Amino acid sequence: MANLSYRTAGESHGPGVVSLIEGLPSGISVDREFIDAELARRQGGYGRGARQRIETDRAEFLGGVRRGLTTGAPVAMVVPNRDNRLDDLKKTPPVERPRPGHADLAGSLKWLVPDCRETLERASARETAGRTAMGALARCMLRALGIDVFGFVRGGGPDPAAVGAFEVTGDNWRELLVAREASKVYLPDPDASEAMIESIRRAKIDKDTVGGFVEVHVFGCPPGLGSCVQWDQRLDARLACAVMGIQAFKAVEIGLGRECGLRNGSGVHDPIEFDPAERDRPNLGFRRPTNNAGGLEGGMTNGMPVVVRGTMKPISTLLRGLPSVNLATRAAEKSQYERSDVSAIAAASVVAENVVALEIARAVREKFGGDSMTEVAAQFASYLELARSLPKSD
């Protein structure tokens, strides 16, 4: 079994975010333009702060790639920080008034330091630049196998009109991708997009912040990725962990999600049909009229599109501050302000898209193994053919 693992290191105002991804096969064609485009999308979106005008993120490869192809060795990348001022006390003074909702207080008490600075620099969502770059690299492998990942903002903020009601299918997702690119908040519904922009604009005036909902769909996954053998091998659990691990996320749903608890079983479980005309598709001909399971049953993909949703809370740093306590004096004071966004939901959707891709890539490596991309593709095709030829019982 081939294992894929990934880690990041670095602080938001340090030299840069360093990423290491191990377990990719050799021979993946590395699309540097695509990786940098994903990093650029992560910096975009209406409601972002001043830092995004300072940084222009690009991934620099330190090892594991030669002449545009992965070598099979661990791939090391760095996304440099232009705003490198961690040790300059004039530019990064101590933070002694922790922000409610952020890691400030918990980290200071955990590491027994009165200055929240070291905690907040590592806890910063700047770290997600590394996971975005690694996810985009993993998608170079997935695309070679016909697996596509599509993420977007579903909506958010206090205005109910700022939540899109559109349906995503294998037939229309590319059209929605075009609409997503046309939206300042990456929401592929023009009316909901405008309503959300207005919510963010009002929050900025009020010195407040806005959260929202992101959604990721994966098309082309064959049945059988993941496992039901052990709880920590379940792909739905791993996807939930990856998305919940994005800074400021407070909820994750697979498919119908929490709505399952409000219906009877007959209104939740997806009927199984067989259509010989779809035999050559990744679903092997087994189709569902609904996809309430979100493409996952028993911790394994079932051939339907994988659907993951996440809820991001509003950014913790409010320009007007919130009630807090000064750690040096224990006196009640307003929380300290650190340069921040009014809303980062658009960026969060890019991160979610790429961390989902990383977990799908992990499952692909476990299922199909192989030291080279040629082997992986051959074993992927061989498995599909074997599954299509599943013997009928006597």
Order of alpha helices (4+ residues) and beta strands (2+ residues): beta-beta-alpha-alpha-beta-beta-beta-beta-alpha-alpha-alpha-beta-alpha-alpha-beta-alpha-beta-beta-beta-beta-beta-beta-beta-beta-alpha-alpha
